[in-house]
Amino acid sequence: MKAEKQYIDFYQEVRFRLTSRSPEEMNLQREEALRTFAAKGFPSRKVERYRYANVEADFAPNYGIQLAPLSGTLPSHCFRIADAEPRIRALYNKVADTADSIVALNTMLCVDTLVVHVPKATRVEHPIQISNVLKGEQDTMVCRRILVVMDEMAEADIIITDRAASGNRFLTNQVIEVVMEEGAHLSLYEVEETHLLCTRYSNVFVRQGKNSTLHHSNLTLFNGHTRNRLDVLMQGEGSEVTANGCVIADKMQHVDNNTLIEHLVPNCQSHELYKYVLDDSAVGAFAGKVLVHEGAQKTSSKETNANLLATRTARMYTQPMLEIYADDVQCSHGSTVGQMDETALFYMRQRGIDEKEARLLLKAAFITEVIENIPLESLRDRLHVLVDKRLRGELSKCEGCKLCK
């Protein structure tokens, strides 16, 4: 319990500073979160959803912890939780898995919450962009909290980016809660471009109402150790979710995507596509579960994980899962792990393309399907450029933010 003890002791030490800077809705949750974290500790690999993550090792270093509330100008439709209306504030910590230790640690130590609220029948014309820049003179842990509330028939695109602007070690513990009311449409994008000394735990929890549509894309372009979690509760008939993931990793990078989509009611659809390109000694993991509850008839679900290993030292662990308790459904799942197509390489070299460029083109073509599934054209075009730079080594040389000019 050494790693846990440092966080418990720190919380006890700064409890007054935390509560004096945070609204009541957050402070009321802290003690229960402390009890959960103290009782459970960090999950080991024996916990099914964490079997591919070394959580204690990731959280063991002695990080400084940021305790500053949100500041500066916020984007349109964004507020500090203290400034949101009471019904919105009441949703804090109501969608997340409060029994999870990583969520509990975030709830203990998070100072403020960014609220994105789109009112009824409102279409936000321009994407809402939330840029998180890691910068500091010492190793730092950041606990970040976001609450997204999409009222009835609301529509929005939200882009969340993670970048690093200094070369220190950073640990991010992020919890995003999303509430979607009837007929709401949300496209939520997460893009990570950090560096090798960054560790990121991102936990997204979504509750969907009737006839709501969610598009979630998670793109890891450069990182150190990353674990992304996506949990979706489809609670309203006619709801639909599309979950896409793109991973490019090399060196000793580690990327773990873990998803759970629960079909609770009839006539819902879910589509998942996660693709990995792994080079050098990178390690990737994908565990995706679709759970169709009793009575959720007419469910349609497709889950695909495809992986390209560019070297014999890269490793991929894949575990697509279906658990079905209804008899009138159309569900499928599958995964593939393969290496470079030598026939395609030979064909391209015969036409004057050198081997390095041919390999790059094959990697880019493999990833293209995920990028093309992104509805937002401007982001789609930007990602094609970033993927090309990443595969050519330009992002890795610059640590994602041109740190080494």
C-alpha positions as CSV (number, residue, x, y, z in Angstrom):
1,M,0.0,0.0,0.0
2,K,3.0,2.3,-0.3
3,A,1.9,4.0,-3.5
4,E,-1.7,4.5,-2.1
5,K,-0.4,5.8,1.3
6,Q,1.4,8.8,-0.3
7,Y,-1.9,9.9,-1.8
8,I,-4.0,9.3,1.3
9,D,-1.4,11.2,3.4
10,F,-1.3,14.0,0.9
11,Y,-5.1,14.3,0.9
12,Q,-5.2,14.5,4.7
13,E,-2.6,17.2,4.6
14,V,-4.3,19.4,2.0
15,R,-8.0,18.7,2.7
16,F,-8.7,22.2,3.9
17,R,-7.1,23.8,0.9
18,L,-9.1,21.5,-1.4
19,T,-12.5,22.2,0.2
20,S,-11.9,26.0,0.4
21,R,-11.3,26.2,-3.3
22,S,-14.0,23.8,-4.5
23,P,-17.9,24.0,-4.7
24,E,-20.0,22.0,-2.3
25,E,-21.1,19.5,-4.9
26,M,-17.4,18.3,-5.2
27,N,-16.6,18.5,-1.5
28,L,-19.5,16.3,-0.5
29,Q,-18.0,13.4,-2.6
30,R,-14.5,13.5,-1.2
31,E,-14.8,11.5,2.0
32,E,-16.6,8.6,0.3
33,A,-14.0,8.6,-2.4
34,L,-11.3,8.5,0.2
35,R,-12.9,5.5,1.8
36,T,-13.2,3.7,-1.5
37,F,-9.6,4.4,-2.4
38,A,-8.3,3.4,1.0
39,A,-10.3,0.1,1.0
40,K,-9.5,-1.0,-2.6
41,G,-6.1,0.6,-3.3
42,F,-4.8,0.6,-6.8
43,P,-6.1,-2.2,-9.0
44,S,-3.7,-5.0,-9.7
45,R,-3.5,-7.0,-13.0
46,K,-5.8,-9.6,-11.3
47,V,-8.7,-7.1,-11.8
48,E,-10.0,-8.0,-15.3
49,R,-10.3,-4.5,-16.6
50,Y,-6.8,-3.6,-15.5
51,R,-5.0,-6.8,-16.7
52,Y,-2.9,-4.9,-19.2
53,A,-2.0,-2.0,-17.0
54,N,0.6,-1.7,-14.3
55,V,-1.3,0.9,-12.3
56,E,0.8,0.9,-9.1
57,A,4.0,1.5,-11.0
58,D,2.4,4.3,-12.9
59,F,1.2,6.1,-9.8
60,A,4.2,5.2,-7.5
61,P,6.5,8.1,-8.4
62,N,6.4,11.1,-6.1
63,Y,4.7,13.7,-8.2
64,G,3.8,17.2,-7.2
65,I,0.0,17.6,-7.5
66,Q,-1.6,20.6,-9.0
67,L,-4.2,22.2,-6.7
68,A,-5.2,25.3,-8.7
69,P,-8.8,25.8,-9.8
70,L,-9.7,26.6,-13.4
71,S,-8.7,30.0,-14.6
72,G,-8.7,32.1,-17.8
73,T,-11.3,32.6,-20.5
74,L,-13.4,29.5,-21.1
75,P,-14.9,28.5,-24.5
76,S,-18.5,29.1,-25.4
77,H,-21.0,26.9,-23.5
78,C,-18.2,26.1,-20.8
79,F,-18.4,27.0,-17.2
80,R,-16.8,26.2,-13.9
81,I,-19.0,23.9,-12.0
82,A,-19.7,26.5,-9.4
83,D,-21.2,28.8,-12.1
84,A,-23.5,26.1,-13.6
85,E,-27.2,25.9,-12.7
86,P,-28.1,23.6,-9.8
87,R,-29.6,20.8,-11.9
88,I,-26.2,20.6,-13.8
89,R,-24.1,20.7,-10.7
90,A,-26.3,17.9,-9.2
91,L,-25.0,15.5,-12.0
92,Y,-21.4,15.7,-10.8
93,N,-20.1,12.2,-10.0
94,K,-23.4,10.6,-11.0
95,V,-22.3,8.9,-14.2
96,A,-18.7,7.8,-13.4
97,D,-17.9,4.5,-11.9
98,T,-17.5,5.6,-8.3
99,A,-16.4,2.2,-7.1
100,D,-13.3,2.4,-9.3
101,S,-10.1,3.4,-7.5
102,I,-8.7,5.6,-10.2
103,V,-12.0,7.5,-10.3
104,A,-12.0,7.7,-6.5
105,L,-8.5,9.2,-6.5
106,N,-9.6,11.8,-9.0
107,T,-12.7,12.6,-6.9
108,M,-10.5,13.0,-3.8
109,L,-8.0,15.4,-5.3
110,C,-9.7,17.3,-8.1
111,V,-10.1,21.0,-7.3
112,D,-12.5,22.1,-10.1
113,T,-14.7,20.8,-12.9
114,L,-15.1,22.1,-16.3
115,V,-18.8,22.0,-17.4
116,V,-19.9,21.9,-21.0
117,H,-23.6,22.5,-21.2
118,V,-25.5,22.7,-24.5
119,P,-29.1,23.8,-23.9
120,K,-32.2,22.3,-25.5
121,A,-32.4,22.3,-29.3
122,T,-29.2,24.2,-29.5
123,R,-26.7,23.5,-32.3
124,V,-23.2,24.7,-31.5
125,E,-21.9,25.8,-34.9
126,H,-18.2,25.6,-34.2
127,P,-16.3,22.9,-32.4
128,I,-15.7,23.4,-28.7
129,Q,-11.9,22.9,-28.2
130,I,-10.5,22.1,-24.8
131,S,-6.6,22.3,-25.0
132,N,-4.7,20.8,-22.1
133,V,-1.0,21.8,-22.0
134,L,1.2,20.1,-19.5
135,K,4.0,22.5,-18.4
136,G,6.0,23.0,-15.3
137,E,9.5,22.9,-13.7
138,Q,8.9,19.7,-11.7
139,D,7.2,16.3,-12.2
140,T,3.5,16.9,-11.8
141,M,0.3,15.0,-11.4
142,V,-2.9,16.6,-12.8
143,C,-6.4,15.6,-11.8
144,R,-8.8,16.8,-14.4
145,R,-12.6,16.7,-14.4
146,I,-15.0,17.4,-17.2
147,L,-18.9,17.2,-17.1
148,V,-20.7,17.4,-20.4
149,V,-24.5,17.8,-20.4
150,M,-26.3,17.7,-23.7
151,D,-30.0,18.7,-23.2
152,E,-32.8,17.4,-25.4
153,M,-32.0,17.8,-29.2
154,A,-28.7,19.5,-28.5
155,E,-25.8,19.1,-30.9
156,A,-22.1,19.8,-30.5
157,D,-18.6,18.7,-31.4
158,I,-16.0,18.7,-28.6
159,I,-12.3,18.3,-29.2
160,I,-10.0,17.6,-26.2
161,T,-6.3,17.7,-26.8
162,D,-3.4,16.7,-24.6
163,R,0.0,18.2,-25.2
164,A,3.2,18.7,-23.3
165,A,5.2,21.9,-23.4
166,S,8.1,20.9,-21.1
167,G,10.1,17.8,-20.7
168,N,9.2,16.8,-17.1
169,R,7.4,13.7,-16.1
170,F,3.6,14.2,-16.0
171,L,0.8,12.0,-14.8
172,T,-2.8,12.8,-15.9
173,N,-5.8,11.3,-14.2
174,Q,-8.8,12.5,-16.2
175,V,-12.5,11.7,-15.6
176,I,-15.1,12.8,-18.2
177,E,-18.8,12.4,-17.5
178,V,-21.3,12.8,-20.3
179,V,-25.1,13.0,-20.0
180,M,-27.1,12.9,-23.2
181,E,-30.8,13.6,-23.1
182,E,-33.4,12.5,-25.7
183,G,-32.3,13.3,-29.3
184,A,-29.0,14.8,-28.4
185,H,-26.0,14.4,-30.8
186,L,-22.4,14.6,-29.6
187,S,-19.1,14.0,-31.3
188,L,-16.3,13.8,-28.7
189,Y,-12.7,13.6,-29.8
190,E,-9.6,13.0,-27.7
191,V,-6.2,13.5,-29.2
192,E,-3.0,12.9,-27.4
193,E,0.4,14.3,-28.5
194,T,2.5,14.3,-25.4
195,H,6.0,12.7,-24.9
196,L,7.7,9.6,-23.6
197,L,7.7,10.8,-19.9
198,C,3.9,11.3,-19.8
199,T,1.5,8.8,-18.3
200,R,-2.2,9.3,-19.0
201,Y,-5.3,7.7,-17.5
202,S,-8.4,8.9,-19.3
203,N,-11.8,7.7,-18.1
204,V,-15.0,8.6,-20.1
205,F,-18.4,7.6,-18.8
206,V,-21.5,8.2,-21.0
207,R,-25.2,7.9,-20.3
208,Q,-27.4,8.0,-23.4
209,G,-31.1,8.9,-23.6
210,K,-33.7,8.0,-26.2
211,N,-32.7,8.5,-29.8
212,S,-29.3,10.1,-28.9
213,T,-26.2,9.7,-31.0
214,L,-22.7,9.6,-29.8
215,H,-19.5,9.5,-31.8
216,H,-16.3,9.0,-29.8
217,S,-12.8,9.0,-31.3
218,N,-9.7,8.5,-29.3
219,L,-6.4,9.1,-31.1
220,T,-3.0,8.4,-29.5
221,L,-0.4,9.9,-31.8
222,F,2.5,10.2,-29.3
223,N,2.7,9.3,-25.6
224,G,4.6,7.4,-22.9
225,H,2.1,5.2,-21.0
226,T,-1.6,5.6,-21.8
227,R,-4.8,3.9,-20.6
228,N,-8.1,5.0,-22.1
229,R,-11.4,3.8,-20.7
230,L,-14.8,4.3,-22.3
231,D,-18.0,3.1,-20.7
232,V,-21.3,3.8,-22.4
233,L,-24.8,3.1,-20.9
234,M,-27.4,3.0,-23.6
235,Q,-30.5,3.7,-21.5
236,G,-32.9,5.0,-24.2
237,E,-34.4,3.2,-27.1
238,G,-33.1,4.2,-30.5
239,S,-29.7,5.4,-29.2
240,E,-26.5,4.8,-31.2
241,V,-22.8,4.9,-30.5
242,T,-19.8,4.8,-32.7
243,A,-16.5,4.4,-31.0
244,N,-13.2,4.7,-33.0
245,G,-9.6,4.4,-31.8
246,C,-6.3,5.0,-33.6
247,V,-2.9,4.2,-32.0
248,I,0.5,4.8,-33.4
249,A,3.3,3.7,-31.0
250,D,7.0,2.9,-31.2
251,K,10.0,2.9,-28.9
252,M,8.8,1.6,-25.5
253,Q,5.4,3.2,-25.6
254,H,2.4,1.5,-24.1
255,V,-1.3,2.1,-25.1
256,D,-4.2,0.3,-23.5
257,N,-7.8,1.0,-24.7
258,N,-10.6,-0.6,-22.6
259,T,-14.2,-0.2,-23.6
260,L,-17.6,-1.3,-22.2
261,I,-20.8,-0.7,-24.1
262,E,-24.0,-1.8,-22.3
263,H,-27.2,-2.2,-24.3
264,L,-29.9,-1.8,-21.6
265,V,-33.0,-1.4,-23.9
266,P,-34.2,-2.5,-27.3
267,N,-33.5,-1.0,-30.7
268,C,-30.0,0.4,-30.1
269,Q,-26.8,0.2,-32.3
270,S,-23.1,0.2,-31.4
271,H,-20.1,0.2,-33.7
272,E,-16.5,-0.1,-32.6
273,L,-13.3,0.1,-34.7
274,Y,-9.9,0.3,-33.1
275,K,-6.7,0.1,-35.1
276,Y,-3.1,0.0,-33.8
277,V,0.3,0.4,-35.7
278,L,3.1,-0.7,-33.4
279,D,6.8,-0.4,-34.1
280,D,10.0,-1.1,-32.2
281,S,9.2,-2.5,-28.7
282,A,5.8,-0.8,-28.3
283,V,3.0,-2.6,-26.5
284,G,-0.7,-2.2,-27.3
285,A,-3.8,-3.6,-25.6
286,F,-7.4,-3.6,-26.5
287,A,-10.2,-5.1,-24.4
288,G,-13.7,-4.3,-25.6
289,K,-16.9,-5.7,-24.2
290,V,-20.4,-5.3,-25.5
291,L,-23.0,-6.4,-23.0
292,V,-26.5,-6.9,-24.2
293,H,-28.9,-7.1,-21.3
294,E,-32.0,-9.2,-21.0
295,G,-34.9,-7.5,-22.9
296,A,-32.6,-5.5,-25.2
297,Q,-34.1,-7.0,-28.3
298,K,-33.3,-5.8,-31.8
299,T,-29.8,-4.8,-30.7
300,S,-27.2,-4.3,-33.5
301,S,-23.6,-4.3,-32.6
302,K,-20.2,-4.7,-34.4
303,E,-16.8,-4.6,-32.8
304,T,-13.5,-4.8,-34.7
305,N,-9.9,-4.5,-33.6
306,A,-7.2,-4.6,-36.2
307,N,-3.5,-4.4,-35.5
308,L,-0.3,-4.0,-37.6
309,L,3.0,-5.0,-36.0
310,A,5.9,-3.5,-37.9
311,T,8.6,-5.4,-36.0
312,R,8.9,-8.7,-34.3
313,T,9.5,-7.1,-30.9
314,A,6.2,-5.1,-30.8
315,R,3.4,-6.8,-28.8
316,M,-0.3,-6.6,-29.0
317,Y,-2.9,-8.0,-26.6
318,T,-6.5,-8.1,-27.9
319,Q,-9.7,-9.2,-26.2
320,P,-13.0,-8.4,-28.0
321,M,-15.9,-9.7,-26.0
322,L,-19.7,-10.2,-26.4
323,E,-22.0,-11.1,-23.6
324,I,-25.6,-11.5,-24.7
325,Y,-28.8,-12.1,-22.7
326,A,-31.4,-11.4,-25.5
327,D,-32.3,-13.7,-28.4
328,D,-33.2,-11.3,-31.2
329,V,-30.0,-9.5,-31.9
330,Q,-27.3,-9.0,-34.6
331,C,-23.9,-8.9,-33.0
332,S,-20.4,-9.6,-34.2
333,H,-16.9,-9.1,-32.9
334,G,-13.4,-9.9,-34.2
335,S,-9.7,-9.0,-34.1
336,T,-6.7,-9.4,-36.3
337,V,-2.9,-9.1,-35.6
338,G,-0.6,-9.1,-38.6
339,Q,2.7,-7.9,-40.0
340,M,3.6,-5.9,-43.1
341,D,2.3,-7.3,-46.3
342,E,5.5,-8.3,-48.1
343,T,3.7,-8.8,-51.4
344,A,2.4,-5.2,-51.3
345,L,5.9,-4.0,-50.3
346,F,7.4,-5.9,-53.3
347,Y,4.7,-4.5,-55.6
348,M,5.4,-0.9,-54.5
349,R,9.2,-1.3,-54.8
350,Q,8.9,-2.6,-58.3
351,R,7.3,0.7,-59.2
352,G,10.2,2.8,-57.9
353,I,9.1,3.5,-54.3
354,D,11.9,2.9,-51.8
355,E,11.3,0.5,-48.9
356,K,11.1,3.1,-46.2
357,E,8.5,5.1,-48.0
358,A,6.6,2.0,-49.0
359,R,6.4,0.9,-45.4
360,L,5.2,4.4,-44.3
361,L,2.5,4.4,-47.0
362,L,1.2,1.0,-45.9
363,K,1.0,2.1,-42.3
364,A,-0.8,5.3,-43.3
365,A,-3.3,3.3,-45.4
366,F,-4.0,1.0,-42.5
367,I,-4.9,3.9,-40.2
368,T,-6.9,5.8,-42.8
369,E,-10.2,3.9,-42.2
370,V,-10.3,5.3,-38.6
371,I,-9.6,8.8,-39.7
372,E,-12.1,8.8,-42.5
373,N,-14.8,7.7,-40.0
374,I,-14.5,11.1,-38.2
375,P,-17.5,13.3,-39.1
376,L,-15.7,16.6,-38.6
377,E,-14.0,17.5,-41.8
378,S,-11.5,20.1,-40.5
379,L,-10.3,17.7,-37.8
380,R,-10.2,14.8,-40.3
381,D,-7.9,16.8,-42.6
382,R,-5.7,17.9,-39.7
383,L,-5.3,14.3,-38.5
384,H,-4.2,13.1,-41.9
385,V,-1.4,15.6,-41.7
386,L,-0.5,14.7,-38.1
387,V,-0.5,11.0,-38.9
388,D,1.8,11.5,-41.8
389,K,4.2,13.6,-39.6
390,R,4.0,11.0,-36.9
391,L,4.9,8.1,-39.1
392,R,7.8,10.0,-40.5
393,G,9.1,10.6,-37.0
394,E,8.5,14.3,-37.0
395,L,6.3,14.4,-33.9
396,S,8.5,12.0,-31.9
397,K,11.6,14.1,-32.6
398,C,9.7,17.2,-31.2
399,E,8.1,15.5,-28.3
400,G,4.7,16.6,-29.6
401,C,5.4,20.3,-29.0
402,K,8.7,21.1,-30.5
403,L,10.6,20.9,-27.2
404,C,13.9,20.1,-28.9
405,K,14.3,22.7,-31.6
